[in-house]
Amino acid sequence: MDHSLSRMKQLVKNRRRQEEDEQALAIIAIGLGGGPNHIRTLRTYLTRSDLAGHPRVSSAWAHMRGVGNNRAFVTTMGVDVRTFEALLTHFSQAWDNTTISRSDVNSHGAPRLHKRSLNAAGGLGLLLHWLSSTMAGHSLHQIFAITPAVCARCLQHARSILLSVLKDLQIARISWPSREDQVQSYSDLIEGKFPLLTNCFGFIDGLNLPVMVADDEE
């Protein structure tokens, strides 16, 4: 679980940098193309009538969330059900008490949770799907039964919340062991599997990594 949270924290930072690069490229593309019409058309290509199910009740995500299968969670979001629920406990506090930014909403007003397409679990699930895969945007829209505009707003909101949550979670931090008993506990785990590796608190096993070899076996 600790490794999954640390990896997730790094993924959030990487995707934020990628998003900033893409936004910069979009601005350049708009300038070269003479206007934002083409991008706006693509952004709103899927409408609510194109999407099956209700985001919270009958979407593909709602079904997977209800079943709660570890294999499905790890495959699509990179975390098991237990880790997801642990994250959700902290994530939902911020999700339920902050507004999602949009032009016609007071950012300091009270959140209207019953009006949102996604609840806290849906917001976290959407972000973890986005972080853990390279699927096209329209696939996310279909899985969560939300329009591109809703998807974009929820992703932006969820991303800032998750990054803040991970920064405050002790188990999500990457740090060197600072006490002898911490080092010893790691050393015991490693030595139990690899008896020749003593007094270690971390190692990399590269025996199963593919390597380049000569075509001529002789």
trRosetta pair geometry for C-beta under 8 A, 3 or more apart (Angstrom, degrees):
i j d omega theta_ij theta_ji phi_ij phi_ji
1 4 5.7 -55 -150 34 33 113
1 5 6.5 29 156 -16 67 106
1 80 8.0 -79 -92 41 83 105
1 82 6.9 -76 -93 107 125 109
1 83 5.0 -176 -132 -92 90 103
1 86 7.1 45 -165 34 132 158
1 171 6.8 -2 115 156 102 134
2 5 6.1 -60 -152 37 30 107
2 6 6.4 26 154 -16 66 108
2 171 5.1 -112 -105 180 83 87
2 172 7.4 -162 -150 -91 60 31
3 6 5.8 -58 -147 38 31 109
3 7 6.1 31 156 -19 66 109
4 7 5.8 -57 -147 39 28 111
4 8 6.2 31 153 -23 64 108
4 78 6.7 161 -149 140 98 87
4 79 5.0 112 173 -106 139 88
4 80 7.8 -117 -74 10 169 77
4 83 5.3 -18 93 -145 148 163
5 8 5.5 -51 -145 34 32 114
5 9 6.5 38 154 -24 63 101
5 83 7.0 -151 -56 -158 88 114
5 87 7.4 177 -107 -79 99 107
5 166 6.3 175 179 -130 92 99
5 169 6.4 -92 177 104 144 142
5 171 6.0 73 50 114 156 87
5 172 3.7 -102 143 -107 120 85
6 9 5.7 -49 -152 29 32 113
6 10 6.8 28 152 -13 63 104
6 172 5.8 164 -71 -170 55 56
6 173 7.2 -5 -97 113 98 8
6 174 5.0 96 -143 -63 129 95
7 10 5.9 -58 -154 38 34 108
7 11 6.3 37 149 -23 67 107
7 78 7.2 -123 106 161 126 132
8 11 5.4 -52 -146 34 34 115
8 12 6.5 40 154 -24 65 100
8 78 7.0 158 -83 102 93 128
8 79 7.0 3 -65 -56 134 122
8 87 7.9 -55 113 -99 168 145
8 128 7.5 -30 -132 -116 120 90
8 131 6.8 65 -144 131 75 156
8 162 7.5 -93 151 166 113 123
8 166 6.5 -155 98 -98 99 142
8 172 7.5 -67 61 -141 102 115
9 12 5.9 -50 -154 28 31 112
9 13 6.9 26 151 -13 62 105
9 163 7.2 105 -143 -129 71 62
9 166 4.1 179 -95 155 101 147
9 167 7.6 131 -137 -62 123 56
9 172 5.5 119 -44 168 131 113
10 13 5.8 -56 -153 38 36 110
10 14 6.2 35 151 -19 69 107
11 14 5.6 -55 -144 38 32 111
11 15 6.1 26 160 -15 67 108
11 78 7.9 110 -29 69 166 168
11 131 4.5 86 141 -175 129 115
11 132 7.4 9 -166 -72 162 59
12 15 6.1 -59 -145 40 26 105
12 16 6.3 30 154 -24 62 107
12 131 6.6 -33 -74 -110 59 137
12 159 6.1 156 -152 -158 98 82
12 162 5.8 -159 -100 102 144 112
12 163 4.8 -174 140 -80 145 91
12 166 6.9 167 19 21 148 149
13 16 5.7 -54 -149 32 30 113
13 17 6.7 28 154 -16 64 103
13 163 7.2 113 -65 -121 70 119
14 17 5.9 -56 -154 36 32 108
14 18 6.3 31 150 -18 66 108
15 18 5.3 -51 -144 39 37 115
15 19 6.1 43 153 -25 67 102
15 130 7.2 100 -157 131 158 99
15 131 5.8 -104 -28 -112 151 78
15 159 7.3 -124 96 -129 117 129
16 19 5.7 -51 -148 33 30 113
16 20 6.6 32 152 -20 62 103
16 159 6.5 147 -81 167 96 133
16 163 7.5 24 -46 -70 142 148
17 20 5.7 -53 -151 33 33 112
17 21 6.6 34 151 -18 65 103
18 21 5.7 -54 -152 35 34 112
18 22 6.3 32 152 -18 67 106
19 22 5.7 -54 -147 37 32 111
19 23 6.3 35 153 -22 65 104
20 23 5.7 -51 -148 33 31 112
20 24 6.6 33 152 -20 63 104
21 24 5.7 -55 -153 34 32 112
21 25 6.5 30 151 -16 66 106
22 25 5.6 -54 -148 38 34 111
22 26 6.3 40 151 -25 66 104
23 26 5.5 -50 -147 32 33 115
23 27 6.7 37 153 -21 63 100
24 27 5.8 -51 -154 30 33 112
24 28 6.7 31 149 -15 63 104
25 28 5.6 -54 -152 37 36 112
25 29 6.2 38 150 -22 68 106
26 29 5.5 -53 -145 36 33 113
26 30 6.4 37 154 -23 65 102
26 39 6.4 92 -157 -123 107 155
27 30 5.8 -50 -150 31 30 112
27 31 6.6 30 152 -17 62 105
28 31 5.7 -57 -155 36 33 112
28 32 6.4 24 153 -13 67 108
29 32 5.8 -58 -145 41 32 106
29 33 5.8 17 161 -10 68 116
29 39 7.3 114 102 -59 122 127
30 33 6.0 -65 -137 46 25 101
30 35 6.6 -39 -166 162 82 11
30 36 5.0 -5 -128 -79 120 75
30 39 6.7 -55 -82 2 95 140
33 38 6.5 -79 161 22 153 128
35 38 7.9 114 91 3 78 79
36 39 5.2 -63 -165 50 73 111
36 40 5.3 74 135 -28 93 106
37 40 5.8 -62 -146 38 27 109
37 41 6.3 29 157 -23 65 106
38 41 5.7 -53 -151 31 31 113
38 42 6.7 27 154 -15 64 105
39 42 5.9 -56 -151 37 33 109
39 43 6.2 36 152 -25 66 108
40 43 5.5 -53 -146 33 33 116
40 44 6.6 0 166 7 66 108
41 44 6.8 -78 -149 50 24 86
41 45 6.8 56 151 -72 62 81
42 45 5.7 -16 -154 -36 36 115
43 148 5.2 -178 176 125 59 143
43 149 7.0 74 152 -69 102 73
43 152 7.5 -5 -159 -37 109 145
44 47 7.2 37 170 -77 82 77
44 147 7.4 11 -136 176 68 113
44 148 5.9 -139 -93 53 37 125
44 149 6.6 17 -96 -39 87 104
45 138 7.3 -45 79 -92 122 119
45 148 6.9 70 35 -23 71 142
46 50 4.7 -126 -154 78 76 140
46 51 6.4 75 168 -53 115 98
46 138 5.9 139 -34 -131 136 94
46 141 5.1 117 76 138 157 156
46 142 7.8 -115 -141 -59 158 76
46 147 6.2 -172 101 -135 88 64
46 148 5.9 123 49 -29 95 96
47 50 5.2 103 54 0 63 103
47 51 7.8 -139 100 -5 38 92
47 147 6.5 2 -141 -114 32 115
48 51 6.0 -67 -156 35 38 108
48 147 5.9 -51 -65 -59 70 113
51 141 6.5 -107 -95 152 124 90
51 142 6.4 -158 -127 -112 86 52
51 145 4.7 133 159 -148 121 65
51 146 7.2 160 -150 -1 169 13
51 147 7.2 -123 -16 -70 142 61
52 58 7.9 -89 144 119 76 104
52 59 7.8 136 98 -116 68 62
52 142 7.6 30 32 -155 88 80
52 145 6.5 -97 79 -107 43 109
53 57 7.3 -157 -178 80 88 74
53 58 3.8 -142 -147 105 96 87
53 59 4.3 155 114 -82 132 50
53 60 7.3 154 40 -22 161 57
53 62 7.3 -159 165 28 131 126
53 145 4.6 -113 83 -81 90 149
54 57 4.1 20 77 42 121 101
54 58 4.9 71 32 30 80 90
54 59 6.5 -109 84 -34 36 84
54 62 7.5 26 85 -22 74 158
54 145 6.4 136 153 113 7 155
55 59 5.3 14 -128 -27 32 140
55 61 7.5 0 -164 56 63 122
55 62 7.3 134 153 -45 32 115
55 117 4.5 66 25 171 165 87
55 118 5.6 -92 154 -74 133 68
55 122 6.3 64 159 -148 103 156
55 144 5.7 25 -137 164 92 75
55 145 4.6 -151 -79 79 61 101
55 146 5.4 51 -98 -63 128 90
56 59 7.5 64 -1 8 15 110
56 62 6.1 94 160 -94 24 126
56 117 7.5 -168 -34 170 91 46
56 118 7.0 166 -74 -119 85 39
56 119 6.0 74 -117 -11 116 102
56 122 6.5 -85 -98 -46 70 144
57 62 5.7 47 117 -161 9 167
58 62 6.0 -29 -33 65 7 144
58 63 7.6 34 -158 -50 40 93
58 145 7.7 54 84 -34 69 164
59 62 4.6 104 50 1 74 101
59 63 7.2 -134 96 -3 44 84
59 143 6.8 76 163 151 110 40
59 144 5.6 40 162 -158 156 26
59 145 3.8 -131 -99 -2 117 118
60 63 5.8 -54 -155 34 34 112
60 64 6.5 29 152 -15 66 107
60 142 7.2 35 6 131 132 74
60 143 4.7 -81 68 -146 124 60
60 144 7.6 -72 54 -57 86 31
60 145 7.6 149 13 -33 74 92
61 64 5.8 -58 -147 39 33 108
61 65 6.0 34 156 -20 68 109
61 122 6.3 91 126 -126 142 84
61 125 5.6 127 -161 125 122 145
61 126 7.6 -13 -114 -68 159 73
61 129 8.0 -81 -102 -43 116 146
61 143 5.4 83 -46 150 94 85
61 144 4.8 20 -8 -99 142 65
61 145 7.6 -130 23 9 104 87
62 65 5.7 -54 -144 38 28 113
62 66 6.3 30 155 -21 62 109
62 122 7.9 -13 -74 -90 76 108
63 66 5.8 -59 -150 36 28 111
63 67 6.4 24 156 -16 65 107
64 67 5.9 -55 -146 37 32 108
64 69 7.4 -82 -157 32 74 95
64 72 5.5 -147 -151 144 108 139
64 73 7.7 149 162 -72 110 67
64 76 7.3 -6 -179 34 161 157
65 68 7.0 22 176 -67 34 68
65 121 6.1 96 -144 147 143 130
65 122 7.8 -63 -53 -79 157 67
65 125 6.6 -71 -77 -76 115 156
67 72 7.0 46 89 34 124 154
68 73 7.6 3 -159 -43 45 124
68 81 5.1 61 -170 -119 88 143
69 72 4.2 70 79 11 107 110
69 73 6.7 179 88 -12 55 85
69 81 7.7 167 86 -52 12 122
70 73 5.7 -60 -148 37 32 111
70 74 6.2 25 159 -15 69 108
70 80 4.7 0 -146 -146 96 99
70 81 5.4 -88 -89 -6 70 99
71 74 6.0 -57 -145 39 28 106
71 75 6.1 28 157 -21 64 112
72 75 5.7 -56 -143 37 28 113
72 76 6.2 0 168 4 65 114
73 76 6.6 -74 -142 49 22 91
73 77 5.5 -43 -174 43 64 113
73 79 6.2 -60 150 89 106 59
73 80 5.6 98 90 -143 128 31
73 81 5.3 170 -11 -61 163 64
73 84 5.9 -101 -160 -29 136 140
74 77 7.2 -72 -105 60 14 70
74 78 6.5 33 -156 -135 52 15
74 79 6.7 -137 -99 76 59 12
74 80 5.6 -1 -62 -78 99 66
76 128 7.8 78 121 117 77 98
76 129 5.8 -19 163 -109 96 85
76 132 6.8 105 150 89 36 132
76 133 7.0 -30 -155 -41 56 131
77 84 6.8 54 106 -89 149 118
77 125 6.7 -77 -89 -143 140 63
77 128 3.7 33 -151 135 104 122
77 129 5.9 -49 -90 -67 81 55
77 131 8.0 51 -154 61 64 96
77 132 5.3 147 -151 16 25 153
78 128 6.5 -144 39 -175 93 98
78 131 7.2 -82 20 100 139 100
78 132 4.0 -159 -22 -112 113 133
79 83 4.0 -117 -175 90 112 127
79 84 5.2 144 106 -57 119 77
79 87 7.3 28 141 -6 170 137
79 128 6.6 -74 19 -152 112 142
80 83 5.3 93 53 13 69 101
80 84 7.0 -126 102 -7 35 93
81 84 5.5 -56 -148 36 32 115
81 85 6.3 29 157 -18 67 106
82 85 6.0 -57 -149 36 28 107
82 86 6.4 29 152 -20 63 107
83 86 5.6 -54 -148 35 33 114
83 87 6.4 32 154 -16 66 105
84 87 5.9 -59 -152 38 29 109
84 88 6.1 31 152 -25 65 110
84 124 7.2 135 -161 127 85 129
84 125 7.7 36 -153 -85 126 79
84 128 7.4 -63 -113 -28 99 172
85 88 5.4 -51 -142 34 33 116
85 89 6.8 48 155 -33 62 94
86 89 6.1 -42 -160 14 31 115
86 90 7.8 11 152 1 57 100
87 90 6.5 -71 -166 44 38 97
87 91 5.5 31 149 -21 76 121
87 124 6.3 151 116 -159 114 141
87 162 7.4 15 -175 -131 119 95
87 165 6.9 94 -158 130 78 145
88 91 5.3 -60 -128 46 33 112
88 92 5.5 38 171 -29 71 107
88 120 6.3 115 -159 128 89 110
88 121 5.8 14 -132 -98 135 74
88 124 5.6 -135 -96 26 81 167
89 92 6.7 -52 -145 26 14 107
89 93 7.7 19 150 -23 49 102
90 93 6.1 -50 -165 19 37 114
90 94 7.6 19 151 -3 65 102
90 165 4.6 130 121 -146 121 117
90 168 7.6 -173 -167 79 142 115
90 169 6.8 -133 -5 -72 172 111
91 94 6.5 -69 -165 42 37 99
91 95 5.9 31 149 -20 75 117
91 120 6.0 145 114 -178 93 107
91 123 7.5 -168 156 90 120 107
91 124 5.0 77 127 -80 163 125
91 158 7.8 25 -166 -149 120 84
91 161 5.9 89 -148 136 78 119
91 162 6.3 3 -111 -91 113 72
91 165 5.5 -40 -79 -61 68 164
92 95 5.3 -57 -134 43 36 113
92 96 5.6 26 169 -14 72 112
92 120 3.6 68 -112 165 82 168
92 121 7.5 1 -83 -48 112 63
92 124 7.9 -58 -59 -29 73 129
93 96 6.6 -62 -143 40 17 101
93 97 6.4 -14 164 7 55 122
94 97 6.2 -81 -141 51 26 95
94 98 5.7 -3 175 1 70 122
94 161 4.5 170 102 -140 135 110
94 164 6.8 119 -91 79 167 131
94 165 7.0 -130 6 -62 137 102
95 98 7.0 -71 -130 42 16 93
95 119 7.8 91 133 166 134 51
95 120 4.0 140 78 -110 148 91
95 123 5.4 168 -130 55 138 152
95 124 7.6 -88 -53 -41 150 91
95 157 7.7 96 -122 139 77 112
95 158 7.3 16 -99 -104 111 75
95 161 6.0 54 -65 -150 76 170
96 111 6.6 -176 179 78 39 153
96 113 6.1 8 -139 -92 79 133
96 120 5.9 -44 -44 -58 92 122
97 111 6.5 -153 -137 4 14 133
98 111 6.4 55 80 -61 19 126
98 157 7.5 176 104 -162 115 109
98 161 7.5 -173 45 -86 141 114
99 105 5.8 -171 172 146 130 125
99 106 7.2 172 -48 90 178 55
99 107 5.6 -165 71 -143 127 41
99 108 7.6 -75 13 -23 135 9
99 109 5.9 66 -66 64 148 77
99 110 7.8 114 -66 121 106 12
99 111 5.2 -166 -83 -88 62 76
100 105 7.2 37 77 80 64 164
100 111 7.8 78 -7 -127 74 101
100 116 7.2 114 -2 -113 136 114
100 153 5.4 78 165 156 119 112
100 154 6.8 -25 -134 -89 142 54
100 157 4.6 -57 -122 -68 86 156
101 105 7.1 -174 -151 71 27 116
101 107 6.0 10 -106 -103 80 106
101 153 6.9 -155 69 -149 66 97
101 156 7.1 -68 48 106 112 128
101 157 6.8 176 14 -79 82 98
102 105 4.7 65 59 13 89 113
102 153 6.1 -7 -70 -122 102 143
105 109 6.8 -122 177 41 77 127
106 109 3.6 88 80 -25 110 113
111 116 7.8 -5 177 -41 102 126
112 115 4.2 19 121 18 113 121
112 116 7.2 155 96 -33 68 81
113 116 5.8 -46 -157 12 41 117
113 119 7.2 47 -174 -119 101 79
116 119 6.8 125 93 -80 121 43
117 122 7.6 -124 116 123 71 152
117 144 8.0 84 136 148 116 104
117 145 7.9 -154 -179 99 115 80
117 146 5.1 110 137 -111 151 109
117 150 5.1 28 19 -172 151 146
117 154 7.4 -86 64 -59 108 138
118 122 3.2 -138 -157 104 98 128
118 123 5.0 136 122 -55 125 70
118 126 6.4 -34 -131 -20 167 134
118 144 6.8 -13 -85 -176 122 124
118 146 6.8 -32 -42 -69 108 143
118 150 7.8 138 -7 161 103 114
118 154 5.6 59 37 -129 137 147
119 122 5.2 97 47 13 59 104
119 123 7.1 -114 106 -6 31 92
120 123 5.7 -54 -147 35 32 112
120 124 6.3 26 158 -13 66 106
121 124 6.0 -57 -147 41 30 107
121 125 6.0 30 154 -19 65 111
122 125 5.6 -55 -140 40 30 112
122 126 6.1 35 158 -24 65 104
122 144 6.5 114 -167 -147 104 113
122 154 7.9 -49 122 -167 94 147
123 126 5.8 -51 -147 32 28 112
123 127 6.6 23 156 -14 61 106
123 154 5.5 -137 -120 -171 85 104
123 157 6.9 -61 -152 94 130 106
123 158 4.4 -176 169 -87 96 120
123 161 7.7 32 136 50 131 145
124 127 5.9 -58 -150 38 32 109
124 128 6.2 26 156 -15 67 109
124 158 6.4 -176 -83 -153 39 123
124 162 7.0 127 -123 -81 81 114
125 128 5.9 -58 -143 40 30 107
125 129 6.3 35 156 -21 65 105
125 144 7.5 155 101 -97 109 114
126 129 5.8 -55 -151 34 28 112
126 130 6.4 25 153 -18 63 110
126 140 6.7 82 -150 -169 86 114
126 144 5.6 20 -93 -78 104 157
126 146 7.8 -12 -106 27 139 145
126 151 7.1 -158 -165 -140 135 76
126 154 5.7 25 86 123 159 126
126 155 6.4 -113 132 -81 114 75
126 158 6.4 149 75 7 103 167
127 130 5.6 -58 -149 38 32 113
127 131 6.1 27 155 -17 68 109
127 154 8.0 -131 -52 136 86 86
127 155 6.2 143 -94 -133 76 65
127 158 4.0 -144 -51 124 130 131
127 159 6.0 175 -131 -71 124 63
127 162 5.9 -177 130 -22 157 148
128 131 5.7 -52 -139 39 33 110
128 132 5.8 13 166 -7 67 118
129 132 6.4 -73 -139 46 20 98
129 133 6.1 -28 178 21 61 119
129 135 7.5 -39 164 39 96 129
129 140 6.1 145 113 -115 130 98
129 143 6.8 -174 -155 95 164 155
129 144 7.9 -163 34 -44 157 115
130 133 7.3 -81 -130 49 14 82
130 140 6.4 27 -78 -101 88 146
130 155 5.9 65 -31 -126 172 119
135 139 4.2 -86 163 69 121 145
135 140 6.5 139 99 -44 117 81
136 139 5.1 105 63 -5 74 101
136 140 7.9 -140 102 0 47 83
137 140 5.7 -54 -161 33 43 111
137 141 6.5 44 146 -21 71 103
137 148 6.5 51 148 -121 126 98
137 151 6.8 132 -170 117 97 152
138 141 5.2 -47 -149 33 42 118
138 142 6.4 41 153 -19 68 102
138 148 7.8 -35 -91 -78 64 102
139 142 5.8 -55 -150 37 33 108
139 143 6.3 33 153 -20 66 107
140 143 5.7 -54 -141 37 32 111
140 144 6.1 -2 169 10 67 112
140 146 7.9 -37 134 56 82 101
140 151 5.8 111 114 -144 117 138
141 144 6.8 -75 -142 54 20 87
141 145 7.7 59 165 -113 54 10
141 146 5.9 -114 -139 73 63 61
141 147 6.6 22 -144 -139 115 17
141 148 5.9 -35 -86 -68 135 62
141 151 5.7 -80 -86 -47 79 145
142 145 7.2 22 -164 -75 28 49
144 151 7.1 131 67 -99 133 97
146 150 4.3 -115 179 91 109 126
146 151 5.1 141 104 -60 115 81
146 154 7.1 -9 153 7 166 144
147 150 4.8 92 55 11 78 103
147 151 6.8 -139 96 -8 39 91
148 151 5.4 -56 -145 36 31 116
148 152 6.3 32 159 -22 67 104
149 152 5.9 -53 -149 32 29 110
149 153 6.6 23 156 -13 63 107
150 153 6.0 -60 -150 40 31 107
150 154 6.0 26 157 -16 68 112
151 154 6.0 -61 -143 40 26 107
151 155 6.2 26 159 -21 64 109
152 155 6.0 -56 -147 35 26 111
152 156 6.5 24 157 -17 62 108
153 156 5.9 -58 -150 36 29 109
153 157 6.3 23 156 -14 66 111
154 157 5.8 -59 -145 41 31 109
154 158 5.8 26 160 -17 68 112
155 158 5.9 -57 -137 41 26 106
155 159 6.0 32 161 -28 63 109
156 159 6.0 -53 -146 28 24 113
156 160 7.0 18 160 -12 58 104
157 160 6.5 -63 -158 35 29 103
157 161 6.5 23 151 -15 65 112
158 161 5.6 -61 -149 40 34 112
158 162 6.0 30 159 -19 71 108
159 162 6.1 -55 -143 36 27 106
159 163 6.4 25 159 -17 62 108
160 163 6.0 -55 -147 37 29 111
160 164 6.4 29 155 -18 62 109
161 164 5.8 -63 -154 38 29 110
161 165 6.2 29 152 -21 67 108
162 165 5.5 -53 -146 36 34 114
162 166 6.2 31 158 -18 68 106
163 166 6.0 -55 -145 37 29 108
163 167 6.5 34 154 -24 62 105
164 167 5.8 -53 -151 30 30 114
164 168 6.8 14 157 -8 63 110
165 168 6.2 -73 -157 42 30 101
165 169 6.3 29 153 -28 69 111
166 169 5.6 -53 -140 28 35 113
166 172 4.5 -130 -158 147 77 159
167 172 7.8 -64 -50 90 14 128
169 172 3.9 64 86 6 113 114
169 173 7.3 -170 96 -27 64 78
170 173 6.0 -49 -164 9 37 116
175 178 7.4 -26 145 -32 116 102
177 182 3.7 -172 -156 114 113 121
177 183 4.8 162 104 -64 146 69
177 186 6.6 -134 -47 -1 150 136
177 201 5.4 -115 9 -163 135 160
178 182 6.7 48 44 33 50 148
179 182 4.7 97 62 1 82 103
179 183 7.3 -152 95 -3 45 85
180 183 5.7 -55 -151 38 37 111
180 184 6.1 38 152 -22 69 108
181 184 5.5 -51 -143 37 34 115
181 185 6.5 38 157 -24 65 101
182 185 6.0 -52 -151 30 30 109
182 186 6.9 24 154 -10 62 105
182 201 7.5 40 127 -132 80 137
183 186 6.0 -62 -156 40 33 107
183 187 6.0 33 150 -22 69 111
183 199 7.9 13 156 -162 114 63
183 201 4.9 -80 -138 -71 70 128
184 187 5.4 -55 -142 38 32 114
184 188 6.3 37 157 -25 66 102
185 188 5.9 -48 -149 30 29 112
185 189 6.9 30 152 -18 60 103
186 189 5.8 -56 -156 33 34 111
186 190 6.4 26 153 -14 68 108
186 200 7.3 -101 124 113 101 58
186 201 3.8 64 91 -142 144 73
186 202 6.8 -28 171 -50 140 62
187 190 5.9 -59 -147 40 32 107
187 191 5.9 26 159 -16 69 113
187 198 7.0 43 -170 -168 112 47
187 199 5.7 -6 -129 -116 138 22
187 200 5.7 132 -114 55 78 46
187 201 6.0 -47 -54 -77 76 62
188 191 5.9 -57 -137 42 26 107
188 192 6.2 37 158 -31 61 105
189 192 5.9 -54 -154 24 26 116
189 193 7.4 3 157 -1 58 104
190 193 6.5 -74 -162 43 33 95
190 194 5.9 -37 168 46 74 101
190 197 5.3 -80 146 104 113 122
190 200 5.1 -78 93 79 162 107
190 201 7.6 -155 -10 -115 138 17
190 202 7.9 -145 -70 -84 142 14
190 203 6.2 106 -138 8 135 121
191 194 6.7 -80 -120 74 28 60
191 195 6.0 54 -173 -121 73 40
191 197 6.2 -144 -90 82 61 72
191 198 5.8 50 -99 -102 121 60
191 200 7.7 147 -53 38 82 93
192 195 8.0 25 -128 -76 9 66
194 197 4.3 31 108 16 116 115
194 203 7.7 -70 48 63 154 160
195 198 8.0 6 170 -60 46 88
197 200 5.0 -36 164 11 101 141
197 203 6.2 -39 -159 -50 153 159
200 203 5.5 20 161 -47 144 109
205 208 7.3 38 127 12 97 93
206 209 4.6 -34 -168 8 80 126
214 217 7.5 173 90 -78 93 26
